[in-house]
Amino acid sequence: MTAPPSRARVQRRPVHGVLLLDKPLGLSSNQALQKAKWLLRAEKAGHTGTLDPLASGVLPLCFGAATKFSQLQLDADKTYETIVRLGVNTSTADAEGEVLQQRPVSCTAGQVVQTLDDFTGPIRQVPPMHSALKKDGKALYEYAREGQSVEREARAVTIHDLELLDFALTGEGAHPYPYLHLRVQCSKGTYIRTLGEDIGNALGCGGHLTMLRRVATGGLHVQDAITLDQLEALPEEQRLQALHPVETLLHGWPQITLGHDDAGRFLSGMRRRGPWSDAPQVAVFGDQPRALLGAAQVKAGELIPMRLLSPAEIAQMLAQKVPGGGPDAV
Protein backbone atom coordinates (compact mmCIF):
# COMPACT_ATOMS: atom_id res chain seq x y z
CA MET A 1 0.00 0.00 0.00
CA THR A 2 1.40 3.39 -0.95
CA ALA A 3 1.49 6.14 1.61
CA PRO A 4 -0.98 9.01 1.12
CA PRO A 5 0.58 12.04 -0.53
CA SER A 6 1.86 14.65 1.91
CA ARG A 7 -0.12 17.83 2.19
CA ALA A 8 1.08 20.37 -0.36
CA ARG A 9 2.78 23.37 1.16
CA VAL A 10 1.25 26.75 0.30
CA GLN A 11 3.43 28.50 -2.27
CA ARG A 12 3.84 32.06 -1.00
CA ARG A 13 4.19 34.98 -3.41
CA PRO A 14 4.83 38.73 -3.26
CA VAL A 15 1.51 40.50 -2.83
CA HIS A 16 1.17 44.29 -2.49
CA GLY A 17 -1.88 46.25 -1.43
CA VAL A 18 -4.45 46.87 1.28
CA LEU A 19 -7.28 44.54 2.17
CA LEU A 20 -10.13 46.37 3.89
CA LEU A 21 -11.41 43.54 6.04
CA ASP A 22 -14.75 43.56 7.82
CA LYS A 23 -13.46 41.62 10.84
CA PRO A 24 -16.01 39.27 12.42
CA LEU A 25 -16.73 38.93 16.12
CA GLY A 26 -14.62 36.40 17.98
CA LEU A 27 -11.42 36.66 15.96
CA SER A 28 -8.36 38.57 17.10
CA SER A 29 -6.79 40.96 14.62
CA ASN A 30 -3.83 38.60 14.21
CA GLN A 31 -6.07 35.58 13.58
CA ALA A 32 -7.91 37.54 10.89
CA LEU A 33 -4.59 38.62 9.37
CA GLN A 34 -3.21 35.08 9.24
CA LYS A 35 -6.37 33.77 7.56
CA ALA A 36 -6.30 36.53 4.91
CA LYS A 37 -2.56 36.02 4.39
CA TRP A 38 -3.16 32.30 3.79
CA LEU A 39 -6.04 32.97 1.36
CA LEU A 40 -3.87 35.37 -0.66
CA ARG A 41 -0.72 33.23 -0.36
CA ALA A 42 1.11 36.41 0.62
CA GLU A 43 4.73 36.50 1.72
CA LYS A 44 4.57 39.58 3.93
CA ALA A 45 1.64 41.07 5.83
CA GLY A 46 0.76 43.16 8.86
CA HIS A 47 -2.28 44.83 10.38
CA THR A 48 -2.82 48.45 11.35
CA GLY A 49 -3.48 48.09 15.06
CA THR A 50 -5.64 45.64 16.93
CA LEU A 51 -9.41 45.51 16.91
CA ASP A 52 -10.80 43.74 19.98
CA PRO A 53 -12.09 40.15 19.38
CA LEU A 54 -15.45 41.34 20.77
CA ALA A 55 -15.60 44.11 18.15
CA SER A 56 -16.40 43.82 14.46
CA GLY A 57 -15.74 46.22 11.62
CA VAL A 58 -13.14 47.66 9.31
CA LEU A 59 -9.56 46.44 9.81
CA PRO A 60 -7.08 47.48 7.11
CA LEU A 61 -4.59 44.68 6.44
CA CYS A 62 -1.32 45.60 4.74
CA PHE A 63 0.51 43.34 2.30
CA GLY A 64 4.02 43.74 0.92
CA ALA A 65 4.92 47.37 0.26
CA ALA A 66 1.83 48.56 2.14
CA THR A 67 3.40 47.45 5.44
CA LYS A 68 5.78 50.41 5.12
CA PHE A 69 2.83 52.76 5.70
CA SER A 70 0.85 50.81 8.33
CA GLN A 71 1.84 53.26 11.09
CA LEU A 72 -0.32 55.90 9.40
CA GLN A 73 -3.47 53.95 10.27
CA LEU A 74 -2.28 53.37 13.84
CA ASP A 75 -2.25 57.15 14.27
CA ALA A 76 -5.53 57.80 12.43
CA ASP A 77 -8.85 58.88 13.92
CA LYS A 78 -11.45 56.13 14.27
CA THR A 79 -15.26 56.01 14.14
CA TYR A 80 -17.31 53.43 16.04
CA GLU A 81 -20.93 52.54 16.61
CA THR A 82 -21.69 51.11 20.02
CA ILE A 83 -24.60 50.21 22.29
CA VAL A 84 -24.27 51.00 25.99
CA ARG A 85 -26.59 49.08 28.28
CA LEU A 86 -27.48 51.37 31.16
CA GLY A 87 -27.94 50.28 34.78
CA VAL A 88 -25.32 47.52 34.94
CA ASN A 89 -21.56 47.70 35.55
CA THR A 90 -19.42 44.67 34.68
CA SER A 91 -15.83 43.67 35.45
CA THR A 92 -14.74 44.21 31.83
CA ALA A 93 -17.09 47.10 30.90
CA ASP A 94 -18.66 44.83 28.27
CA ALA A 95 -21.13 41.95 28.18
CA GLU A 96 -18.41 39.31 28.71
CA GLY A 97 -17.62 40.43 32.25
CA GLU A 98 -19.17 39.55 35.59
CA VAL A 99 -21.89 41.84 36.89
CA LEU A 100 -20.47 44.06 39.62
CA GLN A 101 -23.34 46.43 40.30
CA GLN A 102 -26.92 47.10 39.19
CA ARG A 103 -28.63 50.45 39.66
CA PRO A 104 -31.95 51.93 38.55
CA VAL A 105 -31.95 54.19 35.51
CA SER A 106 -33.58 57.46 36.50
CA CYS A 107 -31.92 59.98 34.16
CA THR A 108 -33.84 62.09 31.65
CA ALA A 109 -33.25 62.55 27.93
CA GLY A 110 -32.00 66.06 28.66
CA GLN A 111 -29.43 64.69 31.10
CA VAL A 112 -28.25 62.20 28.48
CA VAL A 113 -27.73 64.97 25.91
CA GLN A 114 -25.87 67.12 28.45
CA THR A 115 -23.65 64.22 29.52
CA LEU A 116 -22.73 63.42 25.94
CA ASP A 117 -21.79 67.08 25.46
CA ASP A 118 -19.60 66.85 28.57
CA PHE A 119 -17.71 63.90 27.07
CA THR A 120 -17.14 65.61 23.69
CA GLY A 121 -13.74 67.20 23.11
CA PRO A 122 -10.48 66.55 24.97
CA ILE A 123 -10.99 64.15 27.88
CA ARG A 124 -8.82 61.93 30.08
CA GLN A 125 -9.35 58.17 30.34
CA VAL A 126 -7.96 55.56 32.71
CA PRO A 127 -7.18 52.51 30.50
CA PRO A 128 -9.20 49.42 31.47
CA MET A 129 -7.52 46.46 33.18
CA HIS A 130 -8.78 44.26 30.35
CA SER A 131 -6.52 45.83 27.73
CA ALA A 132 -3.26 45.02 25.97
CA LEU A 133 -1.37 47.94 27.48
CA LYS A 134 1.72 46.80 29.33
CA LYS A 135 2.89 47.46 32.86
CA ASP A 136 6.42 46.27 33.74
CA GLY A 137 6.49 44.21 30.55
CA LYS A 138 3.20 42.43 31.26
CA ALA A 139 -0.16 43.09 29.58
CA LEU A 140 -2.84 44.55 31.85
CA TYR A 141 -5.28 41.79 30.91
CA GLU A 142 -2.80 39.24 32.31
CA TYR A 143 -2.91 40.98 35.68
CA ALA A 144 -6.72 41.08 35.45
CA ARG A 145 -6.90 37.33 34.80
CA GLU A 146 -4.88 36.80 37.97
CA GLY A 147 -7.35 38.92 39.92
CA GLN A 148 -4.92 41.81 40.31
CA SER A 149 -5.54 45.49 39.67
CA VAL A 150 -2.58 47.79 39.01
CA GLU A 151 -2.41 51.56 39.00
CA ARG A 152 -2.88 53.13 35.56
CA GLU A 153 -2.29 56.73 34.59
CA ALA A 154 -5.10 58.62 32.89
CA ARG A 155 -4.37 59.37 29.22
CA ALA A 156 -5.46 62.30 27.10
CA VAL A 157 -7.72 61.45 24.16
CA THR A 158 -10.15 63.46 22.05
CA ILE A 159 -13.78 62.68 21.28
CA HIS A 160 -14.35 64.64 18.07
CA ASP A 161 -18.06 63.81 17.83
CA LEU A 162 -20.49 61.85 19.99
CA GLU A 163 -23.82 61.31 18.23
CA LEU A 164 -26.89 59.78 19.87
CA LEU A 165 -28.41 57.51 17.20
CA ASP A 166 -31.12 55.95 19.35
CA PHE A 167 -31.92 55.41 23.03
CA ALA A 168 -34.42 54.02 25.53
CA LEU A 169 -34.43 54.90 29.22
CA THR A 170 -36.89 52.20 30.26
CA GLY A 171 -36.78 48.48 29.62
CA GLU A 172 -40.19 47.97 28.11
CA GLY A 173 -41.70 46.61 24.92
CA ALA A 174 -39.24 46.15 22.07
CA HIS A 175 -36.34 47.31 24.26
CA PRO A 176 -35.62 44.78 27.03
CA TYR A 177 -33.21 47.13 28.82
CA PRO A 178 -32.33 50.85 28.87
CA TYR A 179 -29.59 51.70 26.37
CA LEU A 180 -27.81 54.36 24.36
CA HIS A 181 -26.88 53.72 20.71
CA LEU A 182 -23.93 55.99 19.95
CA ARG A 183 -21.64 56.90 17.06
CA VAL A 184 -18.21 57.95 18.32
CA GLN A 185 -15.54 59.70 16.26
CA CYS A 186 -12.35 59.75 18.30
CA SER A 187 -8.57 60.01 18.35
CA LYS A 188 -6.25 57.01 18.48
CA GLY A 189 -5.93 55.33 21.86
CA THR A 190 -9.57 55.88 22.88
CA TYR A 191 -11.16 52.99 24.77
CA ILE A 192 -14.83 52.85 23.83
CA ARG A 193 -15.58 50.40 26.68
CA THR A 194 -14.20 52.92 29.15
CA LEU A 195 -16.13 55.74 27.46
CA GLY A 196 -19.41 53.79 27.70
CA GLU A 197 -18.82 52.93 31.35
CA ASP A 198 -17.85 56.51 32.21
CA ILE A 199 -20.97 57.89 30.51
CA GLY A 200 -23.15 55.44 32.44
CA ASN A 201 -21.48 56.37 35.72
CA ALA A 202 -21.91 60.08 34.97
CA LEU A 203 -25.63 59.41 34.50
CA GLY A 204 -25.70 57.82 37.96
CA CYS A 205 -26.67 54.33 36.80
CA GLY A 206 -23.53 52.77 35.32
CA GLY A 207 -23.31 50.95 32.02
CA HIS A 208 -21.41 48.52 29.81
CA LEU A 209 -21.08 47.81 26.08
CA THR A 210 -23.21 45.17 24.42
CA MET A 211 -22.07 45.95 20.85
CA LEU A 212 -19.01 47.58 19.29
CA ARG A 213 -18.38 48.04 15.57
CA ARG A 214 -15.67 50.12 13.89
CA VAL A 215 -17.18 51.80 10.85
CA ALA A 216 -14.24 53.96 9.71
CA THR A 217 -10.53 54.49 10.25
CA GLY A 218 -8.42 57.18 8.63
CA GLY A 219 -10.84 57.80 5.76
CA LEU A 220 -11.40 54.08 5.08
CA HIS A 221 -14.98 52.86 5.54
CA VAL A 222 -16.58 49.55 6.41
CA GLN A 223 -18.95 49.73 3.42
CA ASP A 224 -15.88 49.24 1.20
CA ALA A 225 -14.67 46.24 3.22
CA ILE A 226 -14.87 42.51 2.47
CA THR A 227 -15.44 39.64 4.90
CA LEU A 228 -13.19 36.60 5.20
CA ASP A 229 -16.06 34.42 3.98
CA GLN A 230 -16.49 36.58 0.88
CA LEU A 231 -12.75 36.50 0.20
CA GLU A 232 -12.61 32.73 0.59
CA ALA A 233 -15.61 32.27 -1.73
CA LEU A 234 -13.78 34.01 -4.59
CA PRO A 235 -11.86 31.83 -7.05
CA GLU A 236 -8.21 32.03 -6.05
CA GLU A 237 -7.21 33.87 -9.23
CA GLN A 238 -9.73 36.64 -8.37
CA ARG A 239 -8.74 37.23 -4.75
CA LEU A 240 -6.03 39.75 -5.60
CA GLN A 241 -8.76 41.92 -7.13
CA ALA A 242 -10.13 42.46 -3.60
CA LEU A 243 -7.00 44.43 -2.73
CA HIS A 244 -6.89 48.23 -2.76
CA PRO A 245 -3.69 49.93 -3.98
CA VAL A 246 -0.94 50.77 -1.49
CA GLU A 247 -1.65 54.50 -1.87
CA THR A 248 -5.03 53.91 -0.21
CA LEU A 249 -3.13 54.35 3.05
CA LEU A 250 -2.08 57.85 1.93
CA HIS A 251 -5.71 58.98 1.74
CA GLY A 252 -6.06 62.75 1.42
CA TRP A 253 -2.34 63.48 0.96
CA PRO A 254 -1.17 65.92 -1.74
CA GLN A 255 0.35 64.09 -4.71
CA ILE A 256 3.53 64.90 -6.64
CA THR A 257 4.41 63.19 -9.93
CA LEU A 258 8.04 62.98 -11.07
CA GLY A 259 9.45 62.38 -14.52
CA HIS A 260 11.64 59.37 -15.27
CA ASP A 261 15.02 60.86 -14.32
CA ASP A 262 13.82 62.59 -11.15
CA ALA A 263 11.90 59.45 -10.14
CA GLY A 264 15.08 57.38 -10.34
CA ARG A 265 17.05 59.87 -8.27
CA PHE A 266 14.23 60.16 -5.72
CA LEU A 267 14.19 56.36 -5.32
CA SER A 268 17.91 56.43 -4.59
CA GLY A 269 17.20 58.80 -1.68
CA MET A 270 18.17 62.08 -3.37
CA ARG A 271 16.23 65.27 -2.70
CA ARG A 272 14.61 67.00 -5.66
CA ARG A 273 13.73 70.67 -6.18
CA GLY A 274 10.54 71.90 -7.79
CA PRO A 275 7.66 74.41 -7.64
CA TRP A 276 5.92 72.63 -4.79
CA SER A 277 4.20 74.12 -1.77
CA ASP A 278 5.44 73.14 1.67
CA ALA A 279 3.69 70.05 3.01
CA PRO A 280 4.49 67.74 5.95
CA GLN A 281 3.60 64.66 3.93
CA VAL A 282 3.04 64.01 0.22
CA ALA A 283 2.56 60.89 -1.91
CA VAL A 284 5.14 60.70 -4.70
CA PHE A 285 4.47 58.94 -8.02
CA GLY A 286 6.46 58.19 -11.15
CA ASP A 287 4.76 59.04 -14.44
CA GLN A 288 5.82 56.38 -17.00
CA PRO A 289 4.13 54.18 -16.00
CA ARG A 290 2.31 55.83 -13.12
CA ALA A 291 3.34 54.10 -9.90
CA LEU A 292 3.71 55.00 -6.24
CA LEU A 293 7.35 55.65 -5.34
CA GLY A 294 6.98 56.53 -1.68
CA ALA A 295 6.22 59.26 0.86
CA ALA A 296 8.04 62.55 1.31
CA GLN A 297 7.76 66.03 2.76
CA VAL A 298 8.26 69.38 1.03
CA LYS A 299 10.26 72.18 2.64
CA ALA A 300 11.22 75.39 0.81
CA GLY A 301 10.60 73.78 -2.57
CA GLU A 302 12.68 70.72 -1.74
CA LEU A 303 11.19 67.22 -1.92
CA ILE A 304 12.68 65.21 0.95
CA PRO A 305 12.24 61.40 0.83
CA MET A 306 10.73 59.85 3.97
CA ARG A 307 9.73 56.30 3.09
CA LEU A 308 10.61 54.71 -0.25
CA LEU A 309 9.49 51.63 -2.13
CA SER A 310 12.15 49.45 -3.72
CA PRO A 311 12.39 49.05 -7.52
CA ALA A 312 11.45 45.37 -7.07
CA GLU A 313 8.31 46.29 -5.11
CA ILE A 314 7.28 48.82 -7.76
CA ALA A 315 7.80 46.29 -10.57
CA GLN A 316 5.73 43.70 -8.70
CA MET A 317 2.96 46.22 -8.01
CA LEU A 318 2.79 47.14 -11.71
CA ALA A 319 2.68 43.47 -12.72
CA GLN A 320 -0.06 42.83 -10.18
CA LYS A 321 -2.22 45.41 -11.98
CA VAL A 322 -1.93 43.65 -15.34
CA PRO A 323 -4.90 41.31 -16.03
CA GLY A 324 -3.56 37.81 -15.81
CA GLY A 325 -0.20 39.12 -14.61
CA GLY A 326 -0.22 39.13 -10.84
CA PRO A 327 2.82 38.92 -8.60
CA ASP A 328 3.78 35.49 -9.95
CA ALA A 329 4.43 37.04 -13.36
CA VAL A 330 7.40 39.09 -12.16
N, C-alpha and C positions, 0 to 999 in steps of 0.2 A: 504494500500500500504506500502510495506516495504521500509525503507530508503536504498539508495545505499550504498554498502560497502565503508568504509573509505579507503583512499589510503594507501596501505601498506608502512610502513616505511622501508627505506633501512637498511638492517642488515649489519653493519660494521664488519670488520674482520682485524686481524693483517696481514699486507702485507709488505714485505721487498724487497727492490731492487731499481733500477734506471730505470726510463722510459725516453729514449731519444726521446723527442717530437719534431717534426717539427712544430713549432708554426705557425698558419696562421696569415695573416694580420688582423688587426682589433680587436684582442683579447689582453687584458692585460695578463701579466704573471700569475697573480693571477686567472683570469677567466679561463685560460687554465688549471691551477693546479686544480681548483675546479671541472672542468668537468672530468678530468682524475681521480681524487680521487673518484668521484661518479661512474664512469664506473668500477673502480676496487673495489669498496666498501671498501676502505682503511680507517683505523682508524686514521693514522697519516701521514702527508705529508708536504712537503715544497719544494720551488724551490731554484735555485742556483743563484739568482740575476735576476733582471728584464730585460726583452727584450721589447723594446718599442712596443706599439700596432701597429705602422706603420712599424715595422720590422718583417720579418719572419725568420725562421731558427731554428737551434738546441737549445733546452732549456732542460737541464737535470732536471728531477723532481725526488725528493728523497722521498722514502716511508719507514716508520718504521725505522729500524736501520740505513739506509742510511742518514737520516737527521743529524746524528752525524758527518758526514763528508762533509756536504754541503758547509761549509766555504772554502773548498779547491777549489771548482769551482768558488767561488766569487773572489778568488785571482789569478785565472789562466789567462794565455794569451788567447786572442780571435782572430778569423780570420773572416773577413767580405768581402762580395762583395757588391759594391755600384756603382751607377751611379750618377755622378755629372753633372747637367745641367749647362752649362756655360752661362754667360751673364745676369743672373737674380738673384738678392738677394731677399729673402723673410724674413718675420718677425720671422719665426721659423726655418729657414735654411733648410726647406724641402718643399715639394709640397703642404702641407696643409696650409701654411702661406700666408699672404697677400704680394703682390709684393711691395717691397720698392724701388727698383732701377733696371733699365735695362741699360746695356752698350754693345757696340759692342765688338765682340770677334776678336782680332787682333793678338793674340799670335801665335807663330810658334811651330811646333812639338818639335824642339830643346829646346825652352823655357819651354814647358810642362815637358820634361824629366829632365831638370835642376831643375825645381821647385819641382818635386817629390823627387829628391835627397835631396833638402834642407829640406824637411819635414820628411826625414828618420833619425831615431835615436832619442835621447832624445830631446823632445820639451816641450814647455809650452803652455797650453790651458786655455782660460777663459771659464768656464762652461756656456752653454747657459741658457737664462732665462727660456726657456721651458724645464726644467729638474726637477727631483725629489729631487735634493739637497735642503737642508733646510738652511734658514737664520732666526735666532731668532725664531726657532721652526715652521717655516712656509715654505712650499715647494716653490721653485722659480717659478714654473708654476702658483701657486696661485697669486703671485704678478703680473706675466705677464698677467693673465686673467683680473686683475683689472687695467691694463694699466700702471703699475709701473715697473720701472727698478731699481734694487738695485746693489750696487757694489759687484763684485765677484773677489776673488783672483785667479790669474793664478795658475794652478796646473801642476806639472811635470808628464809627461807620456812618454812612449817610443813607437815609431813606428818601429817595428823590420824589417818589409819589406813592401814596397809599390810598387805593380806591376801594370803596365798599361796593361790591357787585351785588350782594344779596345778604339778607340777615333774617333771623327770627330770634326773639327774646323770650319766647315760651316754647315748651316742648309739646305742641299739640298738633293734631291733624297730620298733614303730610310731613311735618318736621318733628321727628321723635325727640330732638333735644335742641336747646338754644345754640345758635352758631352765628359766626360771621364768615362770609365768603369774601376774601380779599384778593386784590391784585397788588403786588408789591414790586416796585422798581427800586433797586438798591445798589450800593457800591459793593465791590468785592469784599469777602470776609464777613458778610452779614449772615447771622444764623436766624433763619425764619422760625425755627422751633422756639428759640428764645424770644423773638419778637412776639409770636402768638401768645406765649405764656405771660410775657410782661404786659401786653395789652389786657389780657384777662385779669391779671392781678390789679392793674390800674382801675379796672371797672369794679373791683371789689368782689369778684366771683371766681377768679382763676380761669384757666383754660389750657387746652392742649390741641395739637394739630391732629386732624383725622385724614387730611389729604394735602399733598404737596406736589406741584408740577411746575417745572421750569419751562416757560414759554418763549424766552428769548435770552440770548447772551451776545453782547457785543455786536448788535445789528443782525444776528443770525436767528431765524425764527423756527418754531417747532412745525409750522405748517409746511416748511420746506424739507422736513426731516423724513427719514425712512426707518422702518422698524427692522429688527434682525430677521423676523419672519419674512418680511417682504424681500429683504436682500437675499435670503436663502432660497426663496421661491424663484428668483431670477435664474435663467440659464447662466452657467458660469461665465460664458463669453460676454454676457451683458452686464455683469456686476460692476465692472469698472465704470460703466456709464452712470452709475449712481453717485460717483465722486464729483465734488465741486472742485474747481481749480484752486491751486495753492493761494492765489491772490485773494480768494474769498476771505482769508484771515486779515487782509489789509483793507477791510471794508471802510470806505469813507476817506481814505488817504488820498492826497494829491498824487497825480501820476506824472512821471517824466519819461519820455522815450528818447533813447540814444541811437545814433547811427552806428554802423558796423564798427568803425575804428574806435569810437569812444566807448562802445559797449565792451569791446575786448579789453581796453585799458581799465575800465571800471571793474570788470570781473577779476582783474589782477590786483585790485586794491588801490588803484590810483584815483586821486581826486580829479574831478573834471570842473571846468568853469563854463558858465552859461547864463542866459538872461532869466534866471529863476528867482522867484521870491523866496525869502527865508521861510523855512518850515522845519519843525522838529522831527518830522517823519514823512517820507515820501516813498511810493512804490516805483521802482525803476524797471523799465522794459527795454528790450532790444527791438528794432523795427523790422528786420529781414532775416527770418520770419519773426513776427511779434511773439515775444516770450518774456516772462518775468525773469529778471536778473538778480533782484534782491531788494533790500531796504536801505535807505540812506537818510541823511538830513541835509538841509541846505542852509549855509551860513555865508552871508556876504557874496552871494553868487557862486559859491563853491559847493559842489555836490560831494558829500563826504560819505563813503561807504560805511554801513553799519553791520549788515548781515548779508552775505553773498551766497548764491547758489553756485554749485560747481558746474563746469561745462558738461560733465557726464549727466548730472541731474537735469540740466536744461535739455539735452538731447533726448533723454528718456521721456521727459514731459511732452516734448513735441511729438515723439513717436506714439505716445499714449493717446494723443488727440486724433491720430490718423485712423479712419475706419479700417478695422482689420489689422491695424499695426499693433498697438498695445506695447507694454514694457518688454515683452518677450522678443519683439522685433528688433530691439536695439543690438 
